[in-house]
Amino acid sequence: MAAYADEQYGKLQREKDQHISLDEYCAKRGF
């Protein structure tokens, strides 16, 4: 799951061009 989260996080960063912490991302995704 970590690898998947990292991949999706990378895509999110590129698509949205915004900087959020990995903790925030995981919390929003429910990881």
N, C-alpha and C positions, 0 to 999 in steps of 0.2 A: 504493500500500500504506500510505503514511503516513496518508492520510485515513481509511482503513478502521481502522487501528490506533487513531487518535484517537477514532473513533466507538465502537469496542468498549471502549476504555479508559474513556470517559465512562459507558458502560452499566455496566461493572464497578464503577466508583466508586459509582454510584447504587444498584446492586443489593446490593452487599456492604457499602456504607457504611464502607469502610476506606481508609486512605491509604497508597498504595505509590508509590514513585518510578517514573517512566516507564521508567527504565533497568531496574528490576526487572521491570516488566510486559513489556517487550520481550524480556528475557532468557527469561522464562517462556514467552512465545509463540513464541520462536525467530526474532524479527525481526532 
